[in-house]
Amino acid sequence: MRENGADNILAQLVSGARISAATWRSLLTESGFEERERIALMAREVAQAHFGKGVYVRALIEISSYCRNNCHYCGLRCSNSQAQRYRLSKEELLDCCDQAATLGFNTFVLQGGEDPQQSDEWLADVVASIRARYPQKAITLSVGERSISGYSMLRNAGADRYLLRHETADDGHYSHLHPDTMSAFNRRRCLVNLKALGYQVGSGMMIGSPGQTVDCLVADLMLLDTLKPHMIGIGPFIPADGTPFAAEPHGSVDETLFLISLLRLRFPQALIPATTALSTLCSNGTQRAVLAGANVVMPNLSPTSVRAKYAI
């Protein structure tokens, strides 16, 4: 990418001006090593300008490894006979929150598969109990696609934030990654509903998932530009045992880090985590993500007896 052209594109990126698909494609395909290093430095400076040199630390609690869905990439898919299943009880969840509070965490992130036995009503009761016990703490949920009435119930119970990665904004690619019972349209509708209900909303995508092209990533970036989420979670694809994509190669750590930097420049105030997938593929993945512009880490505070069973 020529220097003047690159400077013009980066100026558009940080200004908030509309960015075309062609411009996103140029950033993704024409940025050389030196340009990417410069973008990472800019992203780090932007993150530090808005958040200082510290990072936010959230307590991650994985509440269930059961899921009704059969996504082709996910180790929790319902037809995976190799998956080890568990679900935490309300009492176990509250114990995890107590431990997190004792350790000084101010945000609890409850993440799980779409477990049919953890209904909207059950989860709302759990959220209300956490809220009553810890009125000043933030409660984040990441439990998949639900009806607008379900999301409303959880919001009224005390949930503040909701994480729902769109995974891919390309409809054809979405169909390649998911069963026919799921649709990209419904996933996007869920995100719109969550924002309308007043949640702080997080979205994001996998990098290097099977069938992903540059055009898929361009569509992802343009969707995020429209959605303007409060949080953006991206991580490299990691093949999971017992899935149709078990033999596929994993996504690129370097490409993921580059996208974190681009997203930091585009969304200077967003919460961008250093995801578990990065540290799985790279021993210093968390540190590299922070240096690329990430500003959230989420240590796992699930009971040690179940942590290995949550293999997505």
C-alpha positions as a Markdown table, in Angstrom:
| # | Residue | x | y | z |
|---|---|---|---|---|
| 1 | Met | 0.0 | 0.0 | 0.0 |
| 2 | Arg | 1.5 | 3.4 | -1.0 |
| 3 | Glu | 2.2 | 5.6 | 2.0 |
| 4 | Asn | -0.1 | 8.5 | 1.0 |
| 5 | Gly | -2.9 | 6.1 | 0.2 |
| 6 | Ala | -2.4 | 4.3 | 3.5 |
| 7 | Asp | -2.4 | 7.6 | 5.4 |
| 8 | Asn | -5.7 | 8.6 | 3.8 |
| 9 | Ile | -7.3 | 5.3 | 4.7 |
| 10 | Leu | -6.1 | 5.4 | 8.3 |
| 11 | Ala | -7.4 | 9.0 | 8.6 |
| 12 | Gln | -10.8 | 7.7 | 7.4 |
| 13 | Leu | -10.6 | 4.9 | 9.9 |
| 14 | Val | -9.9 | 7.0 | 13.0 |
| 15 | Ser | -12.3 | 9.8 | 11.9 |
| 16 | Gly | -15.4 | 7.7 | 11.9 |
| 17 | Ala | -16.1 | 8.6 | 8.3 |
| 18 | Arg | -17.9 | 6.0 | 6.2 |
| 19 | Ile | -15.5 | 3.3 | 4.9 |
| 20 | Ser | -16.3 | 1.5 | 1.7 |
| 21 | Ala | -16.0 | -2.2 | 1.1 |
| 22 | Ala | -13.2 | -1.5 | -1.4 |
| 23 | Thr | -11.3 | 0.4 | 1.3 |
| 24 | Trp | -11.6 | -2.3 | 3.9 |
| 25 | Arg | -10.5 | -4.8 | 1.3 |
| 26 | Ser | -7.4 | -2.7 | 0.5 |
| 27 | Leu | -6.5 | -2.6 | 4.2 |
| 28 | Leu | -6.8 | -6.4 | 4.5 |
| 29 | Thr | -4.9 | -7.3 | 1.4 |
| 30 | Glu | -2.4 | -4.6 | 0.7 |
| 31 | Ser | -1.0 | -3.8 | 4.2 |
| 32 | Gly | 2.6 | -5.0 | 4.4 |
| 33 | Phe | 4.6 | -5.9 | 7.5 |
| 34 | Glu | 5.8 | -2.4 | 8.2 |
| 35 | Glu | 2.3 | -0.9 | 7.7 |
| 36 | Arg | 0.8 | -3.5 | 10.1 |
| 37 | Glu | 3.4 | -2.7 | 12.7 |
| 38 | Arg | 2.5 | 1.0 | 12.4 |
| 39 | Ile | -1.2 | 0.3 | 12.7 |
| 40 | Ala | -0.6 | -1.8 | 15.8 |
| 41 | Leu | 1.4 | 1.0 | 17.4 |
| 42 | Met | -1.4 | 3.5 | 16.6 |
| 43 | Ala | -4.0 | 1.1 | 18.0 |
| 44 | Arg | -2.0 | 0.7 | 21.2 |
| 45 | Glu | -1.7 | 4.5 | 21.6 |
| 46 | Val | -5.4 | 4.9 | 21.0 |
| 47 | Ala | -6.2 | 2.3 | 23.6 |
| 48 | Gln | -3.9 | 3.9 | 26.1 |
| 49 | Ala | -5.4 | 7.4 | 25.4 |
| 50 | His | -8.9 | 6.1 | 26.3 |
| 51 | Phe | -8.2 | 3.5 | 29.0 |
| 52 | Gly | -4.7 | 4.1 | 30.3 |
| 53 | Lys | -2.1 | 1.3 | 30.4 |
| 54 | Gly | -4.3 | -1.0 | 32.4 |
| 55 | Val | -6.9 | -3.6 | 31.2 |
| 56 | Tyr | -10.3 | -4.5 | 32.4 |
| 57 | Val | -10.5 | -7.9 | 34.1 |
| 58 | Arg | -13.8 | -9.9 | 34.0 |
| 59 | Ala | -14.6 | -13.1 | 35.8 |
| 60 | Leu | -15.7 | -15.7 | 33.2 |
| 61 | Ile | -18.1 | -18.4 | 34.4 |
| 62 | Glu | -18.9 | -21.2 | 31.9 |
| 63 | Ile | -22.4 | -22.2 | 33.0 |
| 64 | Ser | -23.2 | -25.2 | 30.7 |
| 65 | Ser | -21.6 | -27.3 | 28.0 |
| 66 | Tyr | -25.0 | -28.5 | 26.8 |
| 67 | Cys | -26.3 | -26.9 | 23.6 |
| 68 | Arg | -29.4 | -27.5 | 21.5 |
| 69 | Asn | -27.6 | -26.3 | 18.3 |
| 70 | Asn | -25.4 | -28.3 | 15.9 |
| 71 | Cys | -23.0 | -25.6 | 14.6 |
| 72 | His | -20.4 | -27.3 | 12.5 |
| 73 | Tyr | -17.4 | -25.7 | 14.2 |
| 74 | Cys | -18.3 | -25.9 | 17.8 |
| 75 | Gly | -17.2 | -28.6 | 20.2 |
| 76 | Leu | -20.4 | -28.1 | 22.2 |
| 77 | Arg | -22.6 | -29.1 | 19.2 |
| 78 | Cys | -25.5 | -31.4 | 20.3 |
| 79 | Ser | -24.4 | -34.3 | 18.1 |
| 80 | Asn | -20.8 | -34.4 | 19.4 |
| 81 | Ser | -20.6 | -37.7 | 21.2 |
| 82 | Gln | -17.0 | -36.8 | 22.4 |
| 83 | Ala | -18.1 | -33.8 | 24.3 |
| 84 | Gln | -18.1 | -33.9 | 28.1 |
| 85 | Arg | -21.4 | -32.4 | 29.4 |
| 86 | Tyr | -22.1 | -30.5 | 32.6 |
| 87 | Arg | -24.4 | -27.7 | 33.8 |
| 88 | Leu | -23.9 | -25.6 | 36.9 |
| 89 | Ser | -26.7 | -25.3 | 39.4 |
| 90 | Lys | -27.8 | -21.9 | 40.7 |
| 91 | Glu | -26.0 | -22.6 | 43.9 |
| 92 | Glu | -22.7 | -23.4 | 42.1 |
| 93 | Leu | -23.1 | -20.2 | 40.0 |
| 94 | Leu | -23.6 | -18.1 | 43.1 |
| 95 | Asp | -20.6 | -19.7 | 44.7 |
| 96 | Cys | -18.5 | -18.8 | 41.6 |
| 97 | Cys | -19.7 | -15.2 | 41.9 |
| 98 | Asp | -18.9 | -15.1 | 45.6 |
| 99 | Gln | -15.3 | -16.2 | 44.8 |
| 100 | Ala | -15.0 | -13.7 | 42.0 |
| 101 | Ala | -16.2 | -10.9 | 44.3 |
| 102 | Thr | -13.7 | -12.0 | 47.0 |
| 103 | Leu | -11.0 | -11.7 | 44.4 |
| 104 | Gly | -12.0 | -8.2 | 43.5 |
| 105 | Phe | -13.8 | -8.8 | 40.1 |
| 106 | Asn | -16.5 | -6.2 | 39.3 |
| 107 | Thr | -18.0 | -8.0 | 36.3 |
| 108 | Phe | -19.4 | -11.5 | 36.1 |
| 109 | Val | -19.6 | -13.0 | 32.6 |
| 110 | Leu | -22.0 | -16.0 | 32.4 |
| 111 | Gln | -21.3 | -17.9 | 29.2 |
| 112 | Gly | -22.7 | -21.2 | 28.0 |
| 113 | Gly | -24.3 | -23.2 | 25.2 |
| 114 | Glu | -28.0 | -22.8 | 24.5 |
| 115 | Asp | -29.0 | -25.4 | 27.1 |
| 116 | Pro | -32.7 | -26.3 | 26.9 |
| 117 | Gln | -32.8 | -26.9 | 30.7 |
| 118 | Gln | -31.4 | -23.4 | 31.4 |
| 119 | Ser | -34.6 | -21.6 | 30.4 |
| 120 | Asp | -35.2 | -17.8 | 30.3 |
| 121 | Glu | -37.0 | -18.2 | 33.6 |
| 122 | Trp | -34.3 | -20.2 | 35.3 |
| 123 | Leu | -31.6 | -17.8 | 34.1 |
| 124 | Ala | -33.6 | -14.7 | 35.0 |
| 125 | Asp | -33.9 | -16.1 | 38.6 |
| 126 | Val | -30.1 | -16.6 | 38.7 |
| 127 | Val | -29.5 | -13.1 | 37.4 |
| 128 | Ala | -31.9 | -11.6 | 39.9 |
| 129 | Ser | -30.2 | -13.5 | 42.7 |
| 130 | Ile | -26.8 | -12.2 | 41.6 |
| 131 | Arg | -28.1 | -8.7 | 41.3 |
| 132 | Ala | -29.6 | -8.8 | 44.8 |
| 133 | Arg | -26.4 | -10.1 | 46.3 |
| 134 | Tyr | -24.1 | -7.8 | 44.3 |
| 135 | Pro | -26.0 | -4.6 | 43.3 |
| 136 | Gln | -22.9 | -2.7 | 42.2 |
| 137 | Lys | -21.4 | -5.5 | 40.0 |
| 138 | Ala | -22.0 | -5.8 | 36.3 |
| 139 | Ile | -23.6 | -8.9 | 34.9 |
| 140 | Thr | -22.8 | -10.0 | 31.4 |
| 141 | Leu | -24.5 | -12.9 | 29.6 |
| 142 | Ser | -23.4 | -14.9 | 26.6 |
| 143 | Val | -26.0 | -17.6 | 26.2 |
| 144 | Gly | -26.9 | -17.4 | 22.5 |
| 145 | Glu | -30.0 | -16.7 | 20.5 |
| 146 | Arg | -33.2 | -16.1 | 22.5 |
| 147 | Ser | -36.6 | -14.4 | 21.8 |
| 148 | Ile | -37.0 | -10.7 | 22.4 |
| 149 | Ser | -39.2 | -11.6 | 25.4 |
| 150 | Gly | -36.5 | -13.7 | 26.8 |
| 151 | Tyr | -33.9 | -11.0 | 26.4 |
| 152 | Ser | -36.3 | -8.6 | 28.0 |
| 153 | Met | -36.9 | -10.9 | 31.0 |
| 154 | Leu | -33.1 | -11.2 | 31.5 |
| 155 | Arg | -32.6 | -7.4 | 31.2 |
| 156 | Asn | -35.4 | -6.8 | 33.8 |
| 157 | Ala | -33.8 | -9.3 | 36.1 |
| 158 | Gly | -30.6 | -7.2 | 36.2 |
| 159 | Ala | -28.4 | -8.2 | 33.2 |
| 160 | Asp | -26.3 | -5.3 | 31.9 |
| 161 | Arg | -24.5 | -6.6 | 28.9 |
| 162 | Tyr | -24.9 | -9.4 | 26.3 |
| 163 | Leu | -22.3 | -11.0 | 24.1 |
| 164 | Leu | -23.5 | -12.6 | 20.9 |
| 165 | Arg | -20.9 | -12.9 | 18.2 |
| 166 | His | -22.4 | -12.7 | 14.7 |
| 167 | Glu | -19.6 | -15.2 | 13.6 |
| 168 | Thr | -19.9 | -14.1 | 9.9 |
| 169 | Ala | -21.9 | -11.5 | 8.1 |
| 170 | Asp | -21.8 | -13.3 | 4.8 |
| 171 | Asp | -25.1 | -15.4 | 4.5 |
| 172 | Gly | -23.5 | -18.1 | 2.4 |
| 173 | His | -20.6 | -18.5 | 4.8 |
| 174 | Tyr | -23.0 | -18.5 | 7.7 |
| 175 | Ser | -24.8 | -21.4 | 6.1 |
| 176 | His | -21.5 | -23.2 | 5.6 |
| 177 | Leu | -20.8 | -22.9 | 9.4 |
| 178 | His | -24.2 | -23.6 | 10.8 |
| 179 | Pro | -27.1 | -26.1 | 10.4 |
| 180 | Asp | -30.2 | -25.3 | 8.3 |
| 181 | Thr | -32.1 | -24.6 | 11.6 |
| 182 | Met | -30.1 | -21.4 | 12.1 |
| 183 | Ser | -29.9 | -18.2 | 10.0 |
| 184 | Ala | -27.7 | -15.2 | 9.7 |
| 185 | Phe | -30.9 | -13.1 | 9.6 |
| 186 | Asn | -32.0 | -14.3 | 13.0 |
| 187 | Arg | -28.6 | -13.8 | 14.5 |
| 188 | Arg | -28.6 | -10.2 | 13.3 |
| 189 | Arg | -32.1 | -9.6 | 14.5 |
| 190 | Cys | -31.1 | -10.8 | 18.0 |
| 191 | Leu | -28.3 | -8.2 | 18.0 |
| 192 | Val | -30.8 | -5.5 | 17.0 |
| 193 | Asn | -33.2 | -6.6 | 19.7 |
| 194 | Leu | -30.6 | -6.6 | 22.4 |
| 195 | Lys | -29.6 | -3.0 | 21.5 |
| 196 | Ala | -33.2 | -1.9 | 21.5 |
| 197 | Leu | -33.6 | -3.3 | 25.0 |
| 198 | Gly | -30.8 | -1.2 | 26.4 |
| 199 | Tyr | -28.1 | -3.8 | 26.7 |
| 200 | Gln | -24.5 | -3.0 | 26.2 |
| 201 | Val | -24.0 | -5.4 | 23.2 |
| 202 | Gly | -21.0 | -7.3 | 22.1 |
| 203 | Ser | -20.5 | -9.0 | 18.7 |
| 204 | Gly | -17.6 | -10.3 | 16.7 |
| 205 | Met | -16.4 | -13.1 | 14.5 |
| 206 | Met | -13.9 | -16.0 | 14.1 |
| 207 | Ile | -10.8 | -15.4 | 12.0 |
| 208 | Gly | -9.8 | -18.1 | 9.5 |
| 209 | Ser | -13.0 | -20.2 | 9.9 |
| 210 | Pro | -13.5 | -22.8 | 7.1 |
| 211 | Gly | -14.7 | -21.1 | 3.9 |
| 212 | Gln | -13.9 | -17.6 | 5.1 |
| 213 | Thr | -12.7 | -15.2 | 2.3 |
| 214 | Val | -11.5 | -11.6 | 2.4 |
| 215 | Asp | -15.0 | -10.6 | 1.2 |
| 216 | Cys | -16.4 | -12.4 | 4.3 |
| 217 | Leu | -14.2 | -10.3 | 6.5 |
| 218 | Val | -15.1 | -7.1 | 4.7 |
| 219 | Ala | -18.8 | -7.9 | 5.3 |
| 220 | Asp | -18.0 | -8.5 | 9.0 |
| 221 | Leu | -16.3 | -5.1 | 9.3 |
| 222 | Met | -19.1 | -3.3 | 7.6 |
| 223 | Leu | -21.7 | -5.0 | 9.8 |
| 224 | Leu | -19.8 | -3.9 | 12.9 |
| 225 | Asp | -19.7 | -0.4 | 11.5 |
| 226 | Thr | -23.5 | -0.4 | 11.2 |
| 227 | Leu | -24.1 | -2.2 | 14.6 |
| 228 | Lys | -21.6 | -0.1 | 16.5 |
| 229 | Pro | -21.3 | -2.6 | 19.4 |
| 230 | His | -20.0 | -1.7 | 22.8 |
| 231 | Met | -17.8 | -4.9 | 22.8 |
| 232 | Ile | -16.1 | -6.7 | 20.0 |
| 233 | Gly | -14.7 | -10.2 | 20.5 |
| 234 | Ile | -12.6 | -11.9 | 17.8 |
| 235 | Gly | -10.4 | -14.8 | 17.9 |
| 236 | Pro | -8.8 | -17.4 | 15.5 |
| 237 | Phe | -10.8 | -20.4 | 14.5 |
| 238 | Ile | -9.6 | -23.5 | 16.4 |
| 239 | Pro | -10.8 | -26.9 | 15.1 |
| 240 | Ala | -12.7 | -28.9 | 17.7 |
| 241 | Asp | -12.7 | -32.7 | 18.1 |
| 242 | Gly | -16.0 | -34.4 | 17.1 |
| 243 | Thr | -17.0 | -31.7 | 14.6 |
| 244 | Pro | -17.1 | -31.7 | 10.8 |
| 245 | Phe | -14.2 | -29.2 | 10.8 |
| 246 | Ala | -12.0 | -31.1 | 13.2 |
| 247 | Ala | -9.3 | -31.6 | 10.5 |
| 248 | Glu | -9.4 | -28.0 | 9.2 |
| 249 | Pro | -6.4 | -25.7 | 9.9 |
| 250 | His | -6.7 | -23.1 | 12.7 |
| 251 | Gly | -6.9 | -19.4 | 12.0 |
| 252 | Ser | -4.0 | -17.1 | 11.9 |
| 253 | Val | -2.8 | -15.4 | 15.1 |
| 254 | Asp | -1.2 | -12.6 | 13.2 |
| 255 | Glu | -4.3 | -11.9 | 11.1 |
| 256 | Thr | -6.4 | -11.8 | 14.3 |
| 257 | Leu | -4.0 | -9.4 | 15.9 |
| 258 | Phe | -4.1 | -7.1 | 12.8 |
| 259 | Leu | -7.9 | -7.1 | 12.9 |
| 260 | Ile | -7.8 | -6.2 | 16.6 |
| 261 | Ser | -5.7 | -3.2 | 15.7 |
| 262 | Leu | -8.0 | -2.1 | 12.9 |
| 263 | Leu | -11.0 | -2.5 | 15.2 |
| 264 | Arg | -9.4 | -0.5 | 18.0 |
| 265 | Leu | -8.7 | 2.4 | 15.5 |
| 266 | Arg | -12.3 | 2.2 | 14.2 |
| 267 | Phe | -13.9 | 1.8 | 17.7 |
| 268 | Pro | -11.6 | 3.6 | 20.1 |
| 269 | Gln | -13.9 | 3.2 | 23.1 |
| 270 | Ala | -15.0 | -0.4 | 22.5 |
| 271 | Leu | -14.2 | -3.2 | 24.9 |
| 272 | Ile | -12.0 | -5.6 | 22.9 |
| 273 | Pro | -10.9 | -8.8 | 24.8 |
| 274 | Ala | -7.8 | -10.8 | 24.4 |
| 275 | Thr | -9.6 | -14.0 | 23.7 |
| 276 | Thr | -8.9 | -17.5 | 25.0 |
| 277 | Ala | -8.4 | -18.8 | 21.5 |
| 278 | Leu | -5.4 | -16.5 | 21.0 |
| 279 | Ser | -3.6 | -17.8 | 24.1 |
| 280 | Thr | -4.5 | -21.3 | 23.1 |
| 281 | Leu | -2.5 | -20.9 | 19.9 |
| 282 | Cys | 0.2 | -18.6 | 21.2 |
| 283 | Ser | 1.8 | -18.7 | 24.6 |
| 284 | Asn | 2.0 | -14.9 | 24.7 |
| 285 | Gly | -1.2 | -14.3 | 22.9 |
| 286 | Thr | -2.8 | -12.3 | 25.6 |
| 287 | Gln | 0.2 | -9.9 | 25.8 |
| 288 | Arg | 0.3 | -9.6 | 22.0 |
| 289 | Ala | -3.4 | -8.8 | 21.9 |
| 290 | Val | -3.1 | -6.1 | 24.5 |
| 291 | Leu | -0.1 | -4.6 | 22.5 |
| 292 | Ala | -2.4 | -4.7 | 19.4 |
| 293 | Gly | -5.1 | -2.7 | 21.1 |
| 294 | Ala | -7.2 | -5.2 | 23.2 |
| 295 | Asn | -8.2 | -3.9 | 26.7 |
| 296 | Val | -10.1 | -6.8 | 28.4 |
| 297 | Val | -8.9 | -10.2 | 29.8 |
| 298 | Met | -11.3 | -12.8 | 31.2 |
| 299 | Pro | -9.8 | -15.3 | 33.6 |
| 300 | Asn | -11.8 | -18.5 | 33.9 |
| 301 | Leu | -13.5 | -18.8 | 37.4 |
| 302 | Ser | -15.6 | -21.8 | 36.6 |
| 303 | Pro | -15.2 | -24.7 | 39.0 |
| 304 | Thr | -11.9 | -26.4 | 38.3 |
| 305 | Ser | -13.7 | -29.8 | 37.9 |
| 306 | Val | -15.6 | -28.6 | 34.8 |
| 307 | Arg | -13.1 | -26.3 | 33.0 |
| 308 | Ala | -11.7 | -28.9 | 30.7 |
| 309 | Lys | -15.3 | -29.9 | 29.7 |
| 310 | Tyr | -16.1 | -26.6 | 28.1 |
| 311 | Ala | -14.3 | -27.2 | 24.8 |
| 312 | Ile | -15.8 | -25.0 | 22.1 |
